[in-house]
Amino acid sequence: MAIPDWIKKTVRENYARVSEAGRRAARTEPRAAKATYLAREQALQIELTNGAMLRVPVKLIPSLKGATARDIRAVEVLGRGGGLHWEGLDLDLSVPALVSSVFEGPKWLSELGRMGGRQSSEAKAAAARRNGRKGGRPRTRPARSAGARAELG
């Protein structure tokens, strides 16, 4: 039996959409290049594809509590680095989820933004000079309430 054209078209469209989502995730999400168990520190060291290195104490990973050092040492990086796998433990962990669980919460994100705002670059300095020539940063107007807008309109 031949597959109808509408099914072929739908499969192609879905495949293209999922492939693009995978490429986008590979560019934006943390991915593991290498994972190693450090027995002395009792920590999992994950080298990310962007060059960052992360050490996570095993005690912070609930799925690995009670596992032997031998079992943890057998960690493998899955596919394009999106996951970690332990065959002997029948366990898979998502690298993006692991990274976000270590750096979670609004306090962490607020601190990242604060630190980023203090960073200087030539592009940032040039933009500040252009704004200065125009009289500085534009003033913001206070937002009007819905009632005030209705009375004026």
Secondary structure, DSSP 4 states (H G I P E B T S, - for coil): -PPPHHHHHHHHHHHHHHHHHHHHHHHHS--EEEEEEETTTTEEEEEETTS-EEEEEGGG-GGGTT--HHHHHT-EEETTTTEEEETTTTEEEEHHHHHHHHT-SHHHHHHHHHHHHH---HHHHHHHHHHHHTTSSPPPPPPPPHHHHHHH-
